[in-house]
Amino acid sequence: MAGNKIDELLDELQRGYEEAQARMSDPAVYNDHKEAAQAGRKLKELEGPHRLAEEWRQVRADLAAARDDGDLRELVPELEERNRTLEEQLRLALAPTDPADSKDVIIEVRQGVGGDEAALWAGELYRALARYAERRGFNVEQLGSSPNDTGGFKEVTFGIKGDGAYSVFKWEGGTHRVQRVPETESQGRIHTSTATVAVMPEAEEVEVEIDPNDLKIDVYRSTGPGGQSVNTTDSAVRITHMPTGLVVAMQDEKSQLQNRQKALRVLRARLYELERAKQRAELDATRRSQIGTGERAEKIRTYNFPENRVTDHRIKLTVHQLDRALQGELDEFTAALGEEERRRALGE
């Protein structure tokens, strides 16, 4: 990294860090929960890079001193190596990040092609993602689901709460393809089925204003798999957002109010994602560097049961630990995709 370029970035980092510290000790911010949480997140985000910057400055000073002092000259190669390592770490730490990275997420998993086998696969994928969230210390909340008769899901929607949830789960958006012999297959032939995943940052109410006049709200009786009635009141809720045509239906809760609140949360996240997609399209006109678009139609991973293999097509990474991936051990993919994103951001 060129000398003056890194100095500029570090000055900017220092200013941001001092501003974040000042905000944290400002009583007006401290007394406003939302502002305080935001300021706390910002400070936490900058602490790592700030520590690296301090260490880099110290090593640079030591290196200059060693070069000028005959007795310390033998330390120069070691200090130069340390300097290079820290500079590389700093570059990665200062690469631009997605402003939504720190947010909670809402995830929708739907069966794709493959009938009942695809519905079973959607259920397994949902459980793998929920286990991954729990392993990373996040909270998982099921929002709504449409089970089918065979124990799978036509669709399942759930929320993941925790600092940085979006930065972890954004890589899961797209089509997940499974290759295996279904239990119902007497000939032992391998079938291919898919499930699609949509990952959306959860939007705060202040970020997405929804005009109640834009909503058409229908209530009806919820039904379970096979059509039997779950309850005898009109507690299920379907909300249509007229300007965009987006529809969200919720029926898992016993109360109409709770179903309505959950449906609005999902609608808000979808509208927020719609706006972000529009901004990305404008950006992408000038740069074509995304690792993946996160679109449901994009095939991102193949899970091959006979070979116990998982392949991520975006970064050509294959691991022969499918069983562990389904237990929620997905860190290797998350880390590799995050690193690739930072490398590309730096290239720009």
Beta strands, then each sheet from edge to edge (+ up, - down):
strand 1: 105-111
strand 2: 139-147
strand 3: 153-161
strand 4: 174-180
strand 5: 191-201
strand 6: 215-220
strand 7: 236-241
strand 8: 246-250
strand 9: 299-304
strand 10: 309-312
strand 11: 317-319
sheet 1: 2+ 3- 1+ 5- 4+ 9+ 10- 11+
sheet 2: 6+ 7- 8+
end
